[in-house]
Amino acid sequence: MKKLVLLFAILISTSINAQQKPCACCTENHQAFDFWIGTWNVTNADGTPAGKNRITKIENECVLRENWTSAKANYTGTSYNFYNAQKKQWEQIWVDNQGGNLHLKGNRVGNQMILQSDEVTSAKGQKYVNRVTWTLNTDGSVRQHWETSPDQKTWTTVFDGLYIKEK
């Protein structure tokens, strides 16, 4: 009986301590990309449909998970976005159904989350970096602008999409 009472006391104490611990990822830095959370209809710069994107918070509020479905070409992808407190930066790991992947790093500046890759090499042997900027607009929409550059001076747009939340 004493063992049962002791076990019960330990379980109650553990439960109370777990409830009293602060949320590990509820800091301002961890919430810097929360403006992207939602279910979105995404259009290209010319207004044509680009696809749908659903961004949710998972893993006890520590990770943003993106689930992308393109409007055409049977293209889907998923990213995991998180604040790396040790490196004091945001990171995104993207993978898609075509075998593509991307690792971006950076931080929020004002109303923008700006993430950039390390230098990568294309299939043709050309070196370049990726930079993706998400801008929170005053109306609650979000612009995602993806660019590449061989020299980080001249940039070419790869994707320019406008996110409008589904109602």
Residue pairs with C-beta under 8 A, 6 or more apart in sequence:
23 60
23 61
24 60
24 62
25 60
25 61
25 62
25 83
26 61
27 83
29 83
29 85
29 88
30 61
30 62
30 83
30 85
32 83
32 90
32 107
32 108
32 113
33 64
33 81
33 83
33 90
33 108
33 113
33 134
34 57
34 64
35 111
35 134
35 136
35 142
36 55
36 64
36 81
36 113
36 134
36 142
36 163
37 55
37 56
37 57
37 64
38 54
38 55
38 163
38 165
38 166
39 52
39 53
39 54
39 55
39 165
39 166
40 52
40 53
40 54
40 55
40 142
40 163
40 164
40 165
40 166
41 49
41 52
41 163
41 164
41 165
41 166
42 49
42 50
42 51
42 52
42 53
42 144
42 161
42 162
42 163
42 164
43 49
43 50
43 161
43 162
43 164
44 50
44 159
44 160
44 161
45 160
45 161
45 162
48 71
49 71
50 70
50 71
50 159
50 161
51 68
51 69
51 70
51 71
51 75
52 68
52 69
52 71
53 66
53 67
53 68
53 69
53 163
54 66
54 67
55 64
55 65
55 66
55 67
56 64
56 65
56 67
57 63
57 64
57 65
58 64
58 65
62 82
62 83
63 80
63 81
63 82
64 80
64 81
64 82
65 78
65 79
65 80
65 81
66 77
66 78
66 79
66 80
66 81
66 94
67 76
67 78
68 75
68 76
68 77
68 78
68 79
68 96
69 75
69 76
70 76
74 97
75 96
75 97
75 98
76 96
76 97
77 94
77 95
77 96
77 97
77 100
78 94
78 95
78 96
79 92
79 93
79 94
79 95
79 102
80 92
80 93
81 90
81 91
81 92
82 90
82 91
83 89
83 90
83 91
84 90
84 91
84 105
87 105
88 107
89 105
89 106
89 107
90 105
90 106
90 107
90 108
90 113
90 115
91 103
91 104
91 105
91 115
92 102
92 103
92 104
92 105
92 115
92 132
93 101
93 102
93 103
94 100
94 101
94 102
94 103
94 104
95 101
102 117
102 130
103 117
103 118
104 115
104 116
104 117
104 130
104 132
105 115
105 116
105 117
105 118
106 113
106 114
106 115
106 116
107 113
107 114
108 114
111 135
111 136
111 137
112 133
112 134
112 135
112 136
113 133
113 134
114 131
114 132
114 133
115 131
115 132
115 133
116 129
116 130
116 131
116 132
117 129
117 130
117 131
118 129
119 127
119 128
119 129
120 127
120 128
120 129
120 130
121 127
122 128
126 150
127 150
128 148
128 149
128 150
129 148
129 149
129 152
130 146
130 147
130 148
130 158
131 146
131 147
131 148
131 149
131 155
132 144
132 145
132 146
132 147
133 143
133 144
133 145
133 147
134 142
134 143
134 144
135 142
135 143
135 145
136 142
137 143
140 165
141 162
141 163
141 164
141 165
142 162
142 163
143 160
143 161
143 162
143 163
144 159
144 160
144 161
144 163
145 157
145 159
145 160
145 161
146 157
146 158
146 159
146 160
147 155
147 156
147 157
147 158
148 155
148 156
148 158
149 155
149 156
